[in-house]
Amino acid sequence: MNHPYRAERALDVASDCLAIRFPGASFAFASGSILRGEGNDYSDIDLVVVFPNLPRAWRESFEMQDFPVEAFVQDPQTLRHFMDTDMQSGCPIMVNMVATSTIIGKDSVAAKAIQEEAQRLLARGPKPLSGPAYDRMRYMISDIADDLRADRPVVEVAGLAAMLYPQLIDLMLLGRGTWSGRGKWAPRLLARFDRRLADTLNTAFAKAASGDARELVALADSELARHGGRFFSGYRQEAPLQARRVEPLD
């Protein structure tokens, strides 16, 4: 379990990271569950480091003073690029890190302006589902659900259920006009939004992991019905124009 002193120490470590590893940076956004007092012994520090200008952004992981650190190194333009990419995906990971962070570093005025921008973007909510990404989501859920209708070994059912689970959460949340997430954040966000719906999904998923996918398939069908029903026939996905190789493979 986390303790207040550990959150305070994590913030001190984040400040040390900025000073020692990124001395030319203007500021950083320090975030993560450990800084909110919600972390555990394995929680890391998320650090969005912002320089005045960089040839390219990068991400690196390291340890400092026994804390794991995930550093996302940006300048204002690359940061806005990744924030916009997040917004388009419906999973505003970088935006949320910036919006909910503690600002450290010398240029707090510029940092605060970017943080307020991130907070406005979060409050706006995702765009209504539409376009190729929406079609692909409905197609994938329809296709995996169809695979689960057949009699299969338990391990295959469990594997398919694991594929379907995050896709369903995306459709449940984005389809109701709220942000989705990745990894551990997906079920957390669903539970915050609708505990009853989250419990229904988790119960169905647990049964599917044990080999009985009937409730999970029924839930997938129910969610697809909110979006016009099962979507398979007519789905088309075009390859990029550059998806071409002239030379033979070795």
Protein Blocks (a to p, Z undefined) as FASTA:
>chain_A
ZZfklmmmmmmmmmmmmmmmmmmbmbdcdedjklnopacfkbccddddddfbdfbdcddd
ddeehiacddddddfklmmmmmmmmmmnopafklmmmmmmccedjklmlmmmmmmmmmmm
mmnopaddedjklmmmmmmmmmmmmmmmpccdfklmmmmmmmmmmmmmmmmmmmnopacd
ehjllmmmmmmmommlmmmmmmmmmmmmnopaklmmmmmmmmmmmnopaafehpacdddf
klccfbdcZZ
